[in-house]
Amino acid sequence: MVRNRGVDLLRASASRRRTRQKAEAEAPRSQPSEAFPEAWRNTRRERVREALGGIPREQREVLALLHFRGLTQAEVSERLGLPLGTVKGRARLALRKLRDHPELQALAVG
């Protein structure tokens, strides 16, 4: 009797597991909404554009080549025909201005 009861329990457990797996497989998968992440990316993009608009063109150009084009400082220096120290200085000043921009500080905190 004990053996038969144990077999019955194993069979019942396997049956419940198969039923649960079948229900999970047939259940529609809900995809998370992309609306919020997309809106957040757009907000950040606009704030960065606004902050970039507030720095001098020469500094903005150096940052664009360094960070968006992926060039090294030496490559930017060669491309723009500027001394390497000038490129480094412009990048440092531009990054400092962006770091201190109130809109970007709010993004970093929030």
Secondary structure, DSSP 8 states (H G I E B T S, - for coil): -HHHHHHHHHHHHHHHHHHHHHHHHHS------SHHHHHHHHHHHHHHHHHHHTS-HHHHHHHIIIIIS---HHHHHHHHT--HHHHHHHHHHHHHHHHH-HHHHHHHH-
